[in-house]
């Protein structure tokens, strides 16, 4: 039984590690950073602390499921000004953006 548990635990850890979004190539990463700063910032505030849209700070996003945030980026929010970004972003890029927002990677330092 302990061996079966360790094999299952190793498989689970590998699956969770694979869920993190791979960084896009440097040129695309720079484009995505500009998109977050300018396009997202135009509604969520230039410092992402809120405006027309809610704050996108790590504190504001804490506890929200990553999958929900990725779906919101890709599909938008009906009945709100939040547009779907699916025509411009892959799911992997949306996940990378969400992970960057959750870690504070897009906040000015």
HUKA-V206108 format. One line per field, one symbol per residue. ss: DSSP state (~ for helix, > for strand, _ for the rest). A space follows every 50 residues. Layout:
ss->???
This chain:
ss->_~~~~~~~~~~~~~~~~~_______~~~~~~~~~~~~~~~~~~~______ _______~~~~____~~~~~~~~~~_______________~~~~~~~~~~ ~~~______
